[in-house]
């Protein structure tokens, strides 16, 4: 091999190396902001959430980053934490802290998608315009569906009547929920 052949090969190899590196597709990393009252709450919630993402092809540490922000039981921290997640430019904010966490996320951003889990009544609270067409940037799961209350009472009445013939009702409320409603 003569000097010219060597230099030509070295030059072409050096110029071609960046092209080969650029040809490989970059892995898009999805970023989820997770706003929660405690770090992921029950372990089954975290595992179920991650399994659902894996089923869709998202694996934490590979093509997924989850930015968790916990209020550590102090609901007044939601606003600052939601603002922090919005500033990180995550792809979506997921809230699991009920209505107050979802409202904090909605106030922090009008453009990032927000998925709420377990809010009371998203229409009455102003999170969405309606259940059928939420509009805006927020959607999610409600634990209360006012239009189903009468049907639930009807089913309860039928079940109780079939077994004992009488119906008495009551309501159980966690003390933390009752306190939160009065704040």
Secondary structure, 3 states (H helix, E strand, C coil): CCHHHHHHHHHHHHHHHHHHHHHCCCCCCEEEEEEECCCCCCHHHHHHHHHHHHHCCCCECCCEEEEEEECCCCHHHHHHHHHHHHHCCCCEEEECCHHHHHHHHHHHCCCCEEEEEEECCCCCCCCCCCCCCCCCCEEEEECCCHHHHHHHHHHHHHHHHHHCCCCCCCCCCCHHHHHHHHC
